[in-house]
C-alpha cells in the first residue's frame, strides 16, 4: 500500500500485556511544529543542568494527538470492583466526556507507546530492502570529519 496524505483518523492497534487484550487508539498525524516541539521538550534546562523530561513529554504529546478510543477497549471504575466500558465518541450512549484526562491519569504507558510509535518510530529501515554498498574502507577517512582538528 502506498503512503498517503495525512489521515485524520489513523488507528494504532497495540497489545496490552496488563489486560491481555488488543487496544485501539485513534490519532491524528502530528504537524512538523509538533514534531519539533516534541524533540525540544525531551530535555528541560534547569539553570546550568538539563533534566530528562522524556516520560512526561511522551504522555503529554500522546494525549495531544489522541483523537479517540476504540469502542469497548477501556473501562473505568463506577463502584467497588465495578467497571463500565466508556467511549470517546460523543454519539455513543457510553460517552465519557473526560476520556482524554482519564487516559492521562490511568494509561500513561499507552500514551507513551503512542508517542514513541508516532513521533520516534513512524519510519524504520526495511530489512528486505537492505542493500550492501561496496566501499573501500581506506576511503572512509575522507568522509569522516576529524573533530579534534582545529
DSSP file (Angstrom, degrees, kcal/mol; ACC not computed):
  #  RESIDUE AA STRUCTURE BP1 BP2  ACC     N-H-->O    O-->H-N    N-H-->O    O-->H-N    TCO  KAPPA ALPHA  PHI   PSI    X-CA   Y-CA   Z-CA
    1    1 A X              0   0    0      0, 0.0     2,-0.1     0, 0.0     3,-0.0   0.000 360.0 360.0 360.0 138.5    0.0    0.0    0.0
    2    2 A X        -     0   0    0      1,-0.1     2,-0.4     0, 0.0     0, 0.0  -0.426 360.0-105.4 -77.7 153.2    1.3    3.5   -0.8
    3    3 A X        -     0   0    0     -2,-0.1     2,-0.2     1,-0.0    -1,-0.1  -0.657  44.5-162.3 -78.3 135.0    1.7    6.1    1.8
    4    4 A X        -     0   0    0     -2,-0.4     3,-0.1     1,-0.2    -1,-0.0  -0.600  27.7 -72.2-114.1 172.6   -1.0    8.7    1.5
    5    5 A X  S    S-     0   0    0     -2,-0.2    -1,-0.2     1,-0.2     0, 0.0  -0.172  78.7 -62.9 -56.7 159.6   -1.6   12.2    2.7
    6    6 A X        -     0   0    0      1,-0.1     2,-0.5    -3,-0.1    -1,-0.2  -0.134  51.5-149.0 -50.1 136.5   -2.3   12.6    6.4
    7    7 A X        -     0   0    0     -3,-0.1     3,-0.5     1,-0.1    22,-0.5  -0.939   8.0-146.7-110.1 130.0   -5.4   10.9    7.5
    8    8 A X  S    S+     0   0    0     -2,-0.5     2,-0.3     1,-0.3    -1,-0.1   0.679  93.8  52.1 -71.0 -15.4   -7.3   12.4   10.4
    9    9 A X  S    S+     0   0    0     17,-0.1    -1,-0.3    19,-0.1     2,-0.2  -0.581  70.3 165.0-124.4  70.3   -8.4    9.0   11.7
   10   10 A X  E     -A   27   0A   0     17,-2.2    17,-2.1    -3,-0.5     2,-0.5  -0.599  24.0-147.6 -79.4 146.0   -5.3    6.9   12.0
   11   11 A X  E     -A   26   0A   0     -2,-0.2     2,-0.5    15,-0.2    15,-0.2  -0.974  11.4-169.5-120.3 126.3   -5.7    3.7   14.0
   12   12 A X  E     -A   25   0A   0     13,-2.8    13,-2.3    -2,-0.5     2,-0.4  -0.969   6.9-161.9-112.8 121.1   -2.9    2.2   16.1
   13   13 A X  E     +A   24   0A   0     -2,-0.5     2,-0.4    11,-0.2    11,-0.2  -0.865  15.1 177.3 -99.8 134.5   -3.5   -1.3   17.5
   14   14 A X  E     -A   23   0A   0      9,-2.3     9,-3.0    -2,-0.4     2,-0.6  -0.991  32.5-117.2-139.7 147.7   -1.3   -2.4   20.4
   15   15 A X  E     -A   22   0A   0     -2,-0.4     2,-0.8     7,-0.2     7,-0.2  -0.729  25.4-153.0 -82.7 120.3   -1.1   -5.5   22.6
   16   16 A X  E  >> -A   21   0A   0      5,-3.3     5,-1.4    -2,-0.6     4,-1.2  -0.854   7.7-168.7 -96.0 111.5   -1.7   -4.5   26.2
   17   17 A X  T  45S+     0   0    0     -2,-0.8    -1,-0.1     1,-0.2     5,-0.1   0.676  82.4  60.0 -76.0 -16.7    0.1   -7.0   28.4
   18   18 A X  T  45S+     0   0    0      1,-0.2    -1,-0.2     3,-0.1    -2,-0.0   0.893 120.4  24.1 -77.2 -40.2   -1.7   -5.8   31.6
   19   19 A X  T  45S-     0   0    0      2,-0.2    -2,-0.2    -3,-0.1    -1,-0.2   0.486 101.0-129.0-100.3  -4.2   -5.2   -6.6   30.3
   20   20 A X  T  <5S+     0   0    0     -4,-1.2     2,-0.3     1,-0.2    -3,-0.2   0.927  71.5 108.7  53.6  49.1   -4.1   -9.3   27.8
   21   21 A X  E   <S-A   16   0A   0     -5,-1.4    -5,-3.3    -7,-0.1     2,-0.5  -0.913  74.8-102.8-143.8 169.4   -6.1   -7.6   25.1
   22   22 A X  E     -A   15   0A   0     -2,-0.3     2,-0.4    -7,-0.2    -7,-0.2  -0.868  35.0-157.4 -98.4 128.9   -5.6   -5.5   22.0
   23   23 A X  E     -A   14   0A   0     -9,-3.0    -9,-2.3    -2,-0.5     2,-0.5  -0.837   2.0-150.4-107.3 143.7   -6.3   -1.8   22.4
   24   24 A X  E     -A   13   0A   0     -2,-0.4    46,-2.7   -11,-0.2     2,-0.4  -0.962  12.5-175.6-117.6 126.8   -7.2    0.6   19.6
   25   25 A X  E     -AB  12  69A   0    -13,-2.3   -13,-2.8    -2,-0.5     2,-0.4  -0.970  13.9-149.5-120.0 132.7   -6.2    4.2   19.6
   26   26 A X  E     +AB  11  68A   0     42,-2.7    41,-2.8    -2,-0.4    42,-1.6  -0.844  28.4 166.1 -97.3 137.6   -7.3    6.8   17.0
   27   27 A X  E     -AB  10  66A   0    -17,-2.1   -17,-2.2    -2,-0.4     2,-0.3  -0.968  31.4-123.1-147.6 160.6   -4.8    9.6   16.5
   28   28 A X        -     0   0    0     37,-2.3     2,-0.3    -2,-0.3   -20,-0.1  -0.742  38.7 -98.9-102.6 156.3   -4.0   12.4   14.1
   29   29 A X        -     0   0    0    -22,-0.5   -23,-0.0    -2,-0.3    -1,-0.0  -0.579  44.5-118.8 -72.3 129.8   -0.7   12.9   12.3
   30   30 A X        -     0   0    0     -2,-0.3     2,-0.1     1,-0.1    -1,-0.1  -0.328  24.5-116.4 -69.5 153.0    1.4   15.5   14.2
   31   31 A X     >  -     0   0    0      1,-0.1     4,-2.2    -2,-0.0     5,-0.1  -0.343  27.8-106.6 -78.2 167.3    2.4   18.7   12.4
   32   32 A X  H  > S+     0   0    0      1,-0.2     4,-2.3     2,-0.2     5,-0.2   0.891 122.7  54.0 -61.9 -39.2    6.0   19.5   11.7
   33   33 A X  H  > S+     0   0    0      1,-0.2     4,-2.5     2,-0.2    -1,-0.2   0.892 108.2  49.3 -62.8 -39.5    5.9   22.1   14.5
   34   34 A X  H  > S+     0   0    0      2,-0.2     4,-2.5     1,-0.2    -1,-0.2   0.892 109.1  52.1 -67.2 -38.6    4.6   19.5   16.9
   35   35 A X  H  X S+     0   0    0     -4,-2.2     4,-2.0     2,-0.2    -2,-0.2   0.920 111.8  46.7 -61.3 -42.6    7.4   17.1   16.0
   36   36 A X  H  X S+     0   0    0     -4,-2.3     4,-2.7     2,-0.2    -2,-0.2   0.918 112.2  49.6 -66.4 -43.2    9.9   19.9   16.6
   37   37 A X  H  X S+     0   0    0     -4,-2.5     4,-2.0     1,-0.2    -2,-0.2   0.893 108.5  54.4 -61.9 -39.6    8.3   20.8   20.0
   38   38 A X  H  < S+     0   0    0     -4,-2.5     4,-0.3     2,-0.2    -1,-0.2   0.931 111.5  44.1 -59.1 -46.9    8.4   17.1   20.9
   39   39 A X  H >< S+     0   0    0     -4,-2.0     3,-1.2     1,-0.2     4,-0.3   0.931 113.7  50.6 -63.6 -46.0   12.1   16.9   20.3
   40   40 A X  H >< S+     0   0    0     -4,-2.7     3,-0.6     1,-0.2    -1,-0.2   0.806 109.5  50.7 -64.0 -30.7   12.8   20.2   22.0
   41   41 A X  T 3< S+     0   0    0     -4,-2.0    -1,-0.2     1,-0.2    -2,-0.2   0.372  80.1  92.6 -93.9   5.3   10.9   19.2   25.2
   42   42 A X  T <  S+     0   0    0     -3,-1.2    11,-3.4    -4,-0.3    12,-0.4   0.828  98.4  29.6 -67.3 -28.7   12.5   15.8   25.7
   43   43 A X  E <  S-C   52   0B   0     -3,-0.6     2,-0.4    -4,-0.3     9,-0.2  -0.989  76.7-153.9-130.7 145.0   15.0   17.6   28.0
   44   44 A X  E     -C   51   0B   0      7,-2.7     7,-3.2    -2,-0.4     2,-0.5  -0.946  16.0-128.1-120.9 133.6   14.4   20.7   30.0
   45   45 A X  E     -C   50   0B   0     -2,-0.4     2,-0.5     5,-0.2     5,-0.2  -0.676  23.6-179.2 -83.1 129.0   17.1   23.2   31.1
   46   46 A X  E >   -C   49   0B   0      3,-3.5     3,-1.7    -2,-0.5     2,-0.5  -0.864  64.8 -57.6-127.6  95.2   17.1   24.0   34.8
   47   47 A X  T 3  S-     0   0    0     -2,-0.5    -2,-0.0     1,-0.3     0, 0.0  -0.581 120.9 -16.4  69.4-121.9   19.8   26.5   35.5
   48   48 A X  T 3  S+     0   0    0     -2,-0.5     2,-0.3    -3,-0.1    -1,-0.3   0.416 127.5  75.8 -94.4   0.8   23.1   25.0   34.2
   49   49 A X  E <   -C   46   0B   0     -3,-1.7    -3,-3.5     2,-0.0     2,-0.4  -0.766  69.2-136.8-114.4 157.7   21.7   21.5   34.0
   50   50 A X  E     -C   45   0B   0     -2,-0.3     2,-0.4    -5,-0.2    -5,-0.2  -0.936  16.1-154.0-110.9 137.1   19.5   19.6   31.7
   51   51 A X  E     -C   44   0B   0     -7,-3.2    -7,-2.7    -2,-0.4     2,-0.5  -0.919  23.2-116.1-111.5 135.0   16.8   17.3   33.1
   52   52 A X  E     +C   43   0B   0     -2,-0.4    -9,-0.3    -9,-0.2     3,-0.1  -0.575  35.4 173.0 -69.5 120.4   15.4   14.3   31.1
   53   53 A X     >  +     0   0    0    -11,-3.4     4,-2.4    -2,-0.5     5,-0.2   0.082  37.1 120.2-114.3  18.9   11.7   15.1   30.5
   54   54 A X  H  > S+     0   0    0    -12,-0.4     4,-2.5     1,-0.2     5,-0.2   0.879  70.8  49.5 -57.2 -46.3   11.1   12.1   28.2
   55   55 A X  H  > S+     0   0    0      1,-0.2     4,-1.9     2,-0.2    -1,-0.2   0.956 116.4  39.5 -63.3 -52.4    8.4   10.4   30.2
   56   56 A X  H  > S+     0   0    0      1,-0.2     4,-2.6     2,-0.2    -1,-0.2   0.881 115.4  54.5 -64.6 -37.7    6.1   13.4   30.8
   57   57 A X  H  X S+     0   0    0     -4,-2.4     4,-2.6     1,-0.2     5,-0.3   0.909 107.2  49.6 -62.3 -43.9    6.8   14.6   27.3
   58   58 A X  H  X S+     0   0    0     -4,-2.5     4,-2.1    -5,-0.2    -1,-0.2   0.904 112.5  46.9 -64.5 -41.5    5.6   11.4   25.8
   59   59 A X  H  X S+     0   0    0     -4,-1.9     4,-2.2    -5,-0.2    -2,-0.2   0.938 113.6  48.8 -65.4 -46.1    2.4   11.3   27.8
   60   60 A X  H  X S+     0   0    0     -4,-2.6     4,-1.6     1,-0.2    -2,-0.2   0.935 115.9  41.2 -60.3 -49.0    1.6   15.0   27.0
   61   61 A X  H  X S+     0   0    0     -4,-2.6     4,-1.8     2,-0.2    -1,-0.2   0.825 111.4  56.4 -73.9 -30.1    2.2   14.7   23.3
   62   62 A X  H  X S+     0   0    0     -4,-2.1     4,-1.1    -5,-0.3    -1,-0.2   0.926 109.2  47.2 -61.5 -43.6    0.4   11.3   23.1
   63   63 A X  H  < S+     0   0    0     -4,-2.2    -2,-0.2     1,-0.2    -1,-0.2   0.849 108.0  57.6 -65.5 -34.2   -2.6   13.0   24.7
   64   64 A X  H  < S+     0   0    0     -4,-1.6    -1,-0.2     1,-0.2    -2,-0.2   0.898 113.3  36.4 -63.5 -41.3   -2.4   15.9   22.2
   65   65 A X  H  < S+     0   0    0     -4,-1.8   -37,-2.3   -38,-0.1     2,-0.3   0.585  90.4 109.3 -91.9  -9.1   -2.6   13.7   19.1
   66   66 A X  E  <  +B   27   0A   0     -4,-1.1   -39,-0.3   -39,-0.2     3,-0.1  -0.519  36.6 171.8 -68.9 124.9   -5.1   11.2   20.5
   67   67 A X  E     -     0   0A   0    -41,-2.8     2,-0.3     1,-0.3   -40,-0.2   0.560  58.0 -24.7-111.2 -13.1   -8.5   11.7   18.8
   68   68 A X  E     -B   26   0A   0    -42,-1.6   -42,-2.7    21,-0.0     2,-0.4  -0.978  52.9-111.9 177.2 172.0  -10.4    8.7   20.2
   69   69 A X  E     -B   25   0A   0     -2,-0.3    19,-0.5   -44,-0.2   -44,-0.2  -0.938  39.2-103.5-123.0 143.9  -10.5    5.2   21.6
   70   70 A X    >   -     0   0    0    -46,-2.7     3,-1.9    -2,-0.4     4,-0.3  -0.495  53.2 -95.3 -67.2 134.6  -11.8    2.1   20.0
   71   71 A X  T 3  S+     0   0    0      1,-0.2    16,-0.1    -2,-0.2    -1,-0.1  -0.229 104.3   9.9 -55.6 129.2  -15.2    1.3   21.5
   72   72 A X  T 3  S+     0   0    0     14,-0.6    -1,-0.2     2,-0.2    15,-0.1   0.385  94.8 106.2  87.1  -2.9  -15.1   -1.2   24.4
   73   73 A X  S <  S+     0   0    0     -3,-1.9     2,-0.4    13,-0.2    -2,-0.1   0.694  76.8  46.4 -83.7 -17.6  -11.3   -1.3   24.8
   74   74 A X        -     0   0    0     12,-0.4    12,-1.8    -4,-0.3     2,-0.3  -0.959  61.9-171.0-129.5 144.1  -11.2    0.8   28.1
   75   75 A X  E     -D   85   0C   0     -2,-0.4     2,-0.3    10,-0.2    10,-0.3  -0.972   7.3-154.3-132.0 147.1  -13.3    0.6   31.3
   76   76 A X  E     -D   84   0C   0      8,-2.4     8,-2.6    -2,-0.3     2,-0.2  -0.876  30.0 -98.0-120.0 155.2  -13.5    2.9   34.3
   77   77 A X  E     +D   83   0C   0     -2,-0.3     6,-0.3     6,-0.2     3,-0.1  -0.491  37.1 169.9 -71.1 134.7  -14.4    2.2   37.9
   78   78 A X  E     -     0   0C   0      4,-2.4     2,-0.3     1,-0.3     5,-0.2   0.262  69.6 -16.8-124.4   5.3  -18.0    3.1   38.8
   79   79 A X  E >  S-D   82   0C   0      3,-1.0     3,-1.2     0, 0.0     2,-0.5  -0.957 103.9 -36.7 177.7-172.3  -18.1    1.5   42.2
   80   80 A X  T 3  S-     0   0    0     -2,-0.3     3,-0.1     1,-0.3     0, 0.0  -0.606 129.0 -15.4 -72.5 119.2  -16.1   -1.0   44.3
   81   81 A X  T 3  S+     0   0    0     -2,-0.5     2,-0.4     1,-0.2    -1,-0.3   0.755 112.6 121.2  55.6  27.3  -14.9   -3.7   42.0
   82   82 A X  E <   -D   79   0C   0     -3,-1.2    -4,-2.4     2,-0.0    -3,-1.0  -0.981  39.4-176.7-121.7 131.5  -17.4   -2.5   39.4
   83   83 A X  E     -D   77   0C   0     -2,-0.4     2,-0.4    -6,-0.3    -6,-0.2  -0.948   9.7-162.4-131.2 149.5  -16.3   -1.3   35.9
   84   84 A X  E     -D   76   0C   0     -8,-2.6    -8,-2.4    -2,-0.3    -2,-0.0  -0.994  23.4-121.5-133.3 128.7  -18.1    0.2   33.0
   85   85 A X  E     -D   75   0C   0     -2,-0.4     2,-0.3   -10,-0.3   -10,-0.2  -0.378  34.8-164.5 -63.4 146.3  -16.8    0.5   29.4
   86   86 A X        -     0   0    0    -12,-1.8   -14,-0.6    10,-0.0   -12,-0.4  -0.884   7.9-142.3-132.4 167.0  -16.7    4.0   28.1
   87   87 A X  B     -e   95   0D   0      7,-2.3     9,-2.5    -2,-0.3    12,-0.2  -0.909  17.1-151.9-129.5 152.8  -16.4    5.7   24.8
   88   88 A X  S    S+     0   0    0    -19,-0.5     2,-0.6    -2,-0.3     7,-0.1   0.432  73.5 102.4 -95.9  -3.6  -14.8    8.8   23.3
   89   89 A X    >   -     0   0    0      1,-0.1     3,-1.9   -20,-0.1     6,-0.1  -0.728  65.5-150.3 -87.1 118.0  -17.5    9.1   20.7
   90   90 A X  T 3  S+     0   0    0     -2,-0.6    -1,-0.1     1,-0.3     5,-0.1   0.725  96.1  57.3 -59.9 -22.2  -20.0   11.8   21.6
   91   91 A X  T 3  S+     0   0    0      3,-0.1    -1,-0.3     2,-0.0     2,-0.2   0.592  87.8  98.1 -84.7 -11.0  -22.7    9.9   19.8
   92   92 A X  S X  S-     0   0    0     -3,-1.9     3,-1.2     1,-0.1    -5,-0.1  -0.471  75.1-134.9 -79.9 147.9  -22.3    6.8   21.9
   93   93 A X  T 3  S+     0   0    0      1,-0.2    -1,-0.1    -2,-0.2    -3,-0.0   0.700 109.7  55.2 -70.4 -18.7  -24.5    6.0   24.9
   94   94 A X  T 3  S+     0   0    0     -5,-0.1    -7,-2.3    -8,-0.1    -1,-0.2   0.198  79.1 146.9 -97.0  14.7  -21.3    5.2   26.8
   95   95 A X  B <   -e   87   0D   0     -3,-1.2     2,-0.5    -9,-0.2    -7,-0.2  -0.267  30.0-166.8 -58.0 132.6  -19.7    8.6   26.0
   96   96 A X    >   -     0   0    0     -9,-2.5     3,-1.6     1,-0.1    -1,-0.1  -0.957   9.6-155.9-122.8 108.0  -17.4    9.8   28.8
   97   97 A X  T 3  S+     0   0    0     -2,-0.5     3,-0.4     1,-0.3    -1,-0.1   0.768  91.0  52.3 -59.3 -28.8  -16.5   13.5   28.4
   98   98 A X  T 3> S+     0   0    0      1,-0.2     4,-2.5     2,-0.1    -1,-0.3   0.026  70.4 123.7 -96.2  28.1  -13.3   13.3   30.4
   99   99 A X  H <> S+     0   0    0     -3,-1.6     4,-2.1     1,-0.2    -1,-0.2   0.867  71.3  51.6 -59.2 -39.5  -11.9   10.3   28.5
  100  100 A X  H  > S+     0   0    0     -3,-0.4     4,-1.9     2,-0.2    -1,-0.2   0.927 112.5  44.8 -66.4 -44.4   -8.7   12.1   27.5
  101  101 A X  H  > S+     0   0    0      1,-0.2     4,-2.3     2,-0.2    -1,-0.2   0.882 110.8  55.6 -64.5 -38.5   -7.9   13.2   31.1
  102  102 A X  H  X S+     0   0    0     -4,-2.5     4,-2.5     1,-0.2     5,-0.4   0.904 106.0  51.7 -59.9 -41.1   -8.8    9.6   32.2
  103  103 A X  H  X S+     0   0    0     -4,-2.1     4,-2.8     1,-0.2     8,-0.2   0.922 109.7  48.7 -62.1 -44.1   -6.2    8.3   29.8
  104  104 A X  H  < S+     0   0    0     -4,-1.9     4,-0.2     1,-0.2    -1,-0.2   0.887 117.1  42.2 -63.8 -38.4   -3.5   10.6   31.1
  105  105 A X  H  < S+     0   0    0     -4,-2.3    -2,-0.2    -5,-0.1    -1,-0.2   0.817 131.3  21.3 -76.8 -31.4   -4.3    9.6   34.7
  106  106 A X  H  < S+     0   0    0     -4,-2.5    -3,-0.2    -5,-0.2    -2,-0.2   0.612 126.7  38.5-116.5 -16.5   -4.7    5.8   34.1
  107  107 A X     X  +     0   0    0     -4,-2.8     4,-2.1    -5,-0.4     3,-0.4  -0.241  56.9 139.5-135.3  46.9   -2.9    4.9   30.9
  108  108 A X  H  > S+     0   0    0      1,-0.2     4,-2.2    -4,-0.2     5,-0.1   0.837  77.0  58.0 -61.0 -30.5    0.3    6.9   30.7
  109  109 A X  H  > S+     0   0    0      2,-0.2     4,-2.0     1,-0.2    -1,-0.2   0.877 105.9  48.4 -66.0 -37.0    2.0    3.7   29.4
  110  110 A X  H  > S+     0   0    0     -3,-0.4     4,-2.0     2,-0.2    -2,-0.2   0.915 112.5  47.4 -69.4 -43.7   -0.4    3.5   26.5
  111  111 A X  H  X S+     0   0    0     -4,-2.1     4,-2.3    -8,-0.2    -2,-0.2   0.857 109.3  55.9 -65.2 -34.5    0.1    7.2   25.7
  112  112 A X  H  X S+     0   0    0     -4,-2.2     4,-2.6    -5,-0.2    -2,-0.2   0.934 108.4  46.4 -61.5 -46.6    3.9    6.7   25.9
  113  113 A X  H  X S+     0   0    0     -4,-2.0     4,-2.5     2,-0.2    -2,-0.2   0.869 109.8  54.3 -66.6 -35.4    3.8    3.9   23.3
  114  114 A X  H  X S+     0   0    0     -4,-2.0     4,-2.6     2,-0.2     5,-0.3   0.945 111.1  45.8 -60.5 -47.6    1.6    6.0   21.1
  115  115 A X  H  X>S+     0   0    0     -4,-2.3     4,-3.1     2,-0.2     5,-0.9   0.919 112.4  49.9 -62.3 -44.7    4.1    8.8   21.2
  116  116 A X  I  X>S+     0   0    0     -4,-2.6     5,-2.0     1,-0.2     4,-1.2   0.939 114.5  45.1 -59.9 -46.2    7.1    6.5   20.6
  117  117 A X  I  <5S+     0   0    0     -4,-2.5    -2,-0.2     3,-0.2    -1,-0.2   0.912 123.6  33.0 -65.2 -43.3    5.4    4.9   17.6
  118  118 A X  I  <5S+     0   0    0     -4,-2.6     4,-0.3    -5,-0.2    -2,-0.2   0.902 130.5  28.9 -84.3 -43.2    4.2    8.2   16.0
  119  119 A X  I  <5S+     0   0    0     -4,-3.1    -3,-0.2    -5,-0.3    -2,-0.1   0.823 134.2  23.4 -89.0 -32.9    6.9   10.7   16.9
  120  120 A X  I  <<S+     0   0    0     -4,-1.2    -3,-0.2    -5,-0.9     3,-0.1   0.752 130.9  27.6-108.5 -28.8   10.0    8.4   17.2
  121  121 A X  S   <S+     0   0    0     -5,-2.0    -3,-0.1    -6,-0.2    -4,-0.1  -0.072  70.7 121.4-129.6  35.4    9.4    5.3   15.1
  122  122 A X  S    S+     0   0    0     -4,-0.3     2,-0.4     1,-0.2    -1,-0.1   0.783  85.2  32.2 -70.5 -23.8    7.0    6.2   12.4
  123  123 A X  S    S+     0   0    0     -3,-0.1     2,-0.3    -5,-0.0    -1,-0.2  -0.999  70.8 171.5-133.7 131.3    9.6    5.1    9.8
  124  124 A X        -     0   0    0     -2,-0.4    -3,-0.0    -3,-0.1     2,-0.0  -0.948  41.6 -89.0-133.3 156.3   12.1    2.3   10.2
  125  125 A X        -     0   0    0     -2,-0.3     2,-0.5     1,-0.1     3,-0.1  -0.342  40.2-125.4 -62.6 145.2   14.5    0.6    7.8
  126  126 A X    >   -     0   0    0      1,-0.1     3,-0.8     3,-0.0     4,-0.3  -0.829   9.5-152.4 -94.5 125.0   13.1   -2.3    5.9
  127  127 A X  G >  S+     0   0    0     -2,-0.5     3,-0.8     1,-0.2    -1,-0.1   0.834  95.4  52.5 -67.4 -32.0   15.2   -5.5    6.3
  128  128 A X  G 3  S+     0   0    0      1,-0.2    -1,-0.2    -3,-0.1    -3,-0.0   0.616 109.5  49.7 -81.3  -9.8   14.1   -6.9    2.9
  129  129 A X  G <  S+     0   0    0     -3,-0.8    -1,-0.2     2,-0.0    -2,-0.2   0.379  81.2 126.6-102.5   2.3   15.1   -3.7    1.2
  130  130 A X    <   -     0   0    0     -3,-0.8     2,-0.4    -4,-0.3    -3,-0.0  -0.388  39.2-170.3 -64.6 131.6   18.6   -3.5    2.8
  131  131 A X        -     0   0    0     -2,-0.1     2,-0.3     2,-0.0    -2,-0.0  -0.987  17.0-133.0-126.1 133.8   21.3   -3.2    0.2
  132  132 A X        -     0   0    0     -2,-0.4     2,-0.5     1,-0.0     0, 0.0  -0.595  16.6-149.1 -81.4 145.8   25.0   -3.5    0.8
  133  133 A X        -     0   0    0     -2,-0.3     2,-0.4     2,-0.0    -2,-0.0  -0.969  12.8-131.0-116.7 126.1   27.3   -0.9   -0.6
  134  134 A X        +     0   0    0     -2,-0.5     2,-0.4     2,-0.0    -2,-0.0  -0.625  37.8 168.2 -74.0 127.1   30.8   -1.8   -1.6
  135  135 A X        -     0   0    0     -2,-0.4     2,-0.7     0, 0.0     3,-0.0  -1.000  40.2-120.9-142.2 142.7   33.2    0.8   -0.2
  136  136 A X    >>  -     0   0    0     -2,-0.4     3,-1.8     1,-0.2     4,-0.6  -0.742  22.2-145.5 -80.5 117.6   36.9    0.9    0.2
  137  137 A X  G >4 S+     0   0    0     -2,-0.7     3,-0.7     1,-0.3     4,-0.4   0.773  97.9  61.8 -59.6 -25.6   37.5    1.2    3.9
  138  138 A X  G >4 S+     0   0    0      1,-0.2     3,-0.6     2,-0.2    -1,-0.3   0.791  99.0  56.1 -69.4 -26.3   40.5    3.4    3.2
  139  139 A X  G X> S+     0   0    0     -3,-1.8     3,-1.0     1,-0.2     4,-0.6   0.638  87.5  79.2 -79.0 -13.9   38.3    5.9    1.5
  140  140 A X  H XX S+     0   0    0     -3,-0.7     4,-1.2    -4,-0.6     3,-1.0   0.805  79.6  68.0 -66.1 -28.0   36.1    6.3    4.6
  141  141 A X  H <4 S+     0   0    0     -3,-0.6    -1,-0.2    -4,-0.4     3,-0.2   0.838  96.1  55.4 -59.3 -31.9   38.6    8.6    6.3
  142  142 A X  H <4 S+     0   0    0     -3,-1.0    -1,-0.3    -4,-0.2    -2,-0.2   0.755 108.1  49.1 -71.7 -23.6   37.8   11.2    3.7
  143  143 A X  H << S+     0   0    0     -3,-1.0     2,-0.5    -4,-0.6    -1,-0.2   0.679  97.2  78.6 -89.0 -19.7   34.1   11.0    4.6
  144  144 A X  S  < S-     0   0    0     -4,-1.2     2,-0.3    -3,-0.2    -1,-0.0  -0.795  77.4-132.6 -98.2 128.5   34.5   11.3    8.4
  145  145 A X        -     0   0    0     -2,-0.5     2,-0.9     1,-0.1    -2,-0.1  -0.616  15.0-133.1 -79.0 132.2   35.2   14.7    9.9
  146  146 A X    >   -     0   0    0     -2,-0.3     3,-1.0     1,-0.2    -1,-0.1  -0.780  18.9-169.5 -86.8 107.5   38.0   14.8   12.4
  147  147 A X  T 3  S+     0   0    0     -2,-0.9    -1,-0.2     1,-0.2    -2,-0.0   0.626  80.3  62.7 -75.7 -13.1   36.5   16.7   15.3
  148  148 A X  T 3  S+     0   0    0     -3,-0.1    -1,-0.2     2,-0.0     2,-0.2   0.635  83.3  93.8 -87.8 -13.0   39.9   17.1   17.1
  149  149 A X    <         0   0    0     -3,-1.0    -4,-0.0     1,-0.1     0, 0.0  -0.498 360.0 360.0 -74.8 147.1   41.4   19.1   14.2
  150  150 A X              0   0    0     -2,-0.2    -1,-0.1     0, 0.0    -3,-0.0   0.401 360.0 360.0-114.3 360.0   41.2   22.9   14.6
